[in-house]
Amino acid sequence: VKSLTEENESLRSLIEKLKDRVEAVEKPTYTGLGNHAAQLLGLAEQPPPNWHPTVVAARGLAAAHPELIAVADVVEPSFDSSSRLRRMVGEATWLRQHSGEATLVHHGGGTAPMRAHLPYVLTIHDLQFRTYPQYFSRHKRAYLSAVVAPSVRRATVVAVPSEYVRESVVRAYDVSPDRVMVVPHGIEPTLAAEVTPAADLRRRYRLGEGPIIVYPAVTHPHKRHDFLLQMMRKHWTDPALRLVLTGGEGQAEATVAACADSRVLRVGRVPPADRNGLLAMADAMVFPSEYEGFGAPLIEAMTLGAPVVCSDATCMPQIVGDAGLVRPLSLHAWATVLDEVGRRRAELVAAGHRRAQDFTTQASGAALATVYARALQLS
């Protein structure tokens, strides 16, 4: 790029115009750390006793969450976290050495090293590898099967994002129920402060003037994009309707790419303001996933004022409650949901806003503080 721009000033100008948009789209989103960052922000708002966390984050992750600097010391380890083998060695050596003086250690990725500093809290986001092993590679299944169970057994307390995952962990690993505690994800109402106007989005993504439904999800098989494509073909036949699919590419991307329906718009990863704007303008956020440990987009959509339609699988009935339409994952059950959303829009939007208040960063931080206190009590 450097040599080209030196030879051609017009290319330099074009690159500068596109740079901000390209960076916004291509910049990786660190969802795992994002969840923990929200919890730590909420933890900082809790009354005494005050916790003083030190966050060990892989290289580059702290830069993606500068808000952490205000509430925690952030340390980037010397080892390369991009390799699972290097990370395992680093956790067993560097991390153990640097966590020796900690009162409590929190492992947020679902596993803990064999020689982990005790006591520790372990976060398990889900157990999808047990429910749908066919969606995981043989090596990853073997790895998770080998390390999750002993990590759970050695943990003082296991934190999970939903009651569904709590029940799954207790049942799968025969853990005492009082050692598995729910720490829900936290979504702030300020999410709505960064929203691209609807008119700009309609022009940018060629959405037309008709109704919009949005599905924000990586094209993993369990997200069931294929179900929505069937709905568009068999039931949602309004020519003006647009189904907007955001999110990165997964194993089921080929299914979406093969869709010839011009009403289905695969826009991929988009800047956060565009993603928020698409949800805010949506006639509905449709979420036919067959497996979630929490389903953060459900609460994000409610926060932004989008009526929610989701499947009745795993945790989703617990998370949505009566603030959205929860339906079995069948074509018949979903055939008329868009009509129902249209009739009940004001009611569903209001209910969604109320429900979202149960999942703020402050509520998440309060639950995390309870987990830490319980871990120290049991240690």
HELIX and SHEET records of a PDB file:
HELIX    1   1 LYS A    2  GLU A    7  1                                   6    
HELIX    2   2 GLU A    9  GLU A   26  1                                  18    
HELIX    3   3 THR A   31  ALA A   44  1                                  14    
HELIX    4   4 LEU A   61  ALA A   64  1                                   4    
HELIX    5   5 PRO A   66  ALA A   70  5                                   5    
HELIX    6   6 ARG A   84  GLY A   90  1                                   7    
HELIX    7   7 GLU A   91  LEU A   95  3                                   5    
HELIX    8   8 ARG A   96  HIS A   98  1                                   3    
HELIX    9   9 GLN A  128  THR A  131  1                                   4    
HELIX   10  10 PRO A  133  TYR A  135  5                                   3    
HELIX   11  11 ARG A  138  ARG A  154  1                                  17    
HELIX   12  12 GLU A  163  TYR A  173  1                                  11    
HELIX   13  13 PRO A  177  ARG A  179  5                                   3    
HELIX   14  14 PRO A  189  ALA A  193  5                                   5    
HELIX   15  15 ALA A  198  ARG A  204  1                                   7    
HELIX   16  16 PRO A  221  LYS A  223  5                                   3    
HELIX   17  17 HIS A  225  LYS A  234  1                                  10    
HELIX   18  18 GLU A  253  ALA A  257  1                                   5    
HELIX   19  19 PRO A  272  MET A  281  1                                  10    
HELIX   20  20 ALA A  296  LEU A  304  1                                   9    
HELIX   21  21 MET A  316  VAL A  320  1                                   5    
HELIX   22  22 LEU A  331  TRP A  334  1                                   4    
HELIX   23  23 VAL A  337  ARG A  343  1                                   7    
HELIX   24  24 ARG A  345  ALA A  356  1                                  12    
HELIX   25  25 GLN A  357  PHE A  359  5                                   3    
HELIX   26  26 THR A  361  LEU A  378  1                                  18    
SHEET    1   A 2 THR A  54  VAL A  56  0                                        
SHEET    2   A 2 ASP A  73  VAL A  75  1                                        
SHEET    1   B 4 VAL A 105  HIS A 107  0                                        
SHEET    2   B 4 TYR A 120  THR A 123  1                                        
SHEET    3   B 4 VAL A 157  VAL A 160  1                                        
SHEET    4   B 4 VAL A 180  VAL A 182  1                                        
SHEET    1   C 6 VAL A 264  GLY A 268  0                                        
SHEET    2   C 6 ARG A 242  THR A 246  1                                        
SHEET    3   C 6 ILE A 212  PRO A 216  1                                        
SHEET    4   C 6 ALA A 284  PHE A 287  1                                        
SHEET    5   C 6 VAL A 308  SER A 311  1                                        
SHEET    6   C 6 LEU A 325  ARG A 327  1                                        
END                                                                             
